[in-house]
């Protein structure tokens, strides 16, 4: 996963599709929005379009949490097989996933606000 930031370091929504090679793929097209004024009629987080974006973000957060759990299990297996250095690198990656998931949770909470 990559993050896109504006000139002030704020996270920006972006669209892309990808496959994880496990038989599932998904697209993130349309997950961006525009700044909103009440009743502007644009994709902005209010109304049905905003509900769709919040639902997509909720799905993506849960998807990331699932991958982090899978990676943590892999680290445990590597550690048990004597590959502690590799396991440690995966644990560090999981820590980063969890940090990213905190940002996604915050974004989801903000997207659900009225």
N, C-alpha and C positions, 0 to 999 in steps of 0.2 A: 504494500500500500504506500502511496506517496501523498504528501500534503501539498496543497497549493496555497500560498500566502500572498496577501497584498503587500504594498510598500510599507505598511505599518506592522507587518507580522501577523495580521489577523487571518484565520483560516478561511478559505474561500471554497464554496461548493464547486465541484467539477464533474464532468461526465466522462465515463469510459466503460467499456465492457471488457470482461476477462473471463478466463476459464481456469479452474484450479486443477484440471487433469483428473479429478476424481469422479468424472461423469456429471458434474453440475457446472453450469455457467450462469452468469447473470449480467445484466447491463445496468449501468447507473445513469443512462441517458435521462435527462430531464430532472435530475435531482438538485439542480441549482434553482435559485429564485432571484427575484429582484427586490430592491428596497421597496417598502410598501407605505402607502398612506391609506388610512381606513377607507375601504370601499373603492380602491383604485381599479379593481377588476383584473389586475395582473397576477401572475404566479408569484405569491408573496408569503405564503404560510397561513393565510386566512381562507376558510371555506374548503370546498372539496379538494382543490388542488393542493392546499396546505396539508390536508389530512393524508393525501397520498404520499406527500414528501415525508411526513412524520412516520407513516407506516413503513416506508422504504428505509428510513434512517433506523427505525426500531429493528427491522429485519437485519440490516447491515451490522448493527451493534451486537445482536445475538449471534450472528454469523462469526464475527471477530472473536467473541467470547468462546465460541465453540472451537475455533482454530487454536486459540491460546491454550485451552484445556488439552487438546490433542497434542500440541507441542510439549506441554508440561509432562504428559504421559510418556512421550518419546524421550524426553530428558531423563526420566526415571529409568527407562529401559536401558538407555545408553550408560547411565551411571552403574546399573547392576552388572553390565557386561564389561566394566572396567574402562569405559570411555568417558572418564570424568571431565576431561577438558572440553570435549564436544558437548556434553550435558550442560556444562556451565555456560557455554555460549548460547545454547537454546534457552536456558533459564534467563539469561540477560535479554534475549529477544522477547520472551514472554513478559518480562517486566515492562518493556517498551510497548508491547501490545496493550498491557493493562493501563499504561499512561494514556495511550491513544484512546482507549475505550472510555476513560474518564472524560475526555474532550467530546467524544461522541454522545455520551450520556447527557452532558451539559447542553450540547446542541439539540438533542432530542427534547429535553425539558423546555428549552427556549422556543423551539418550533411548535410545541404544544400550547404555549401561552397565547391568550387572546388579547 
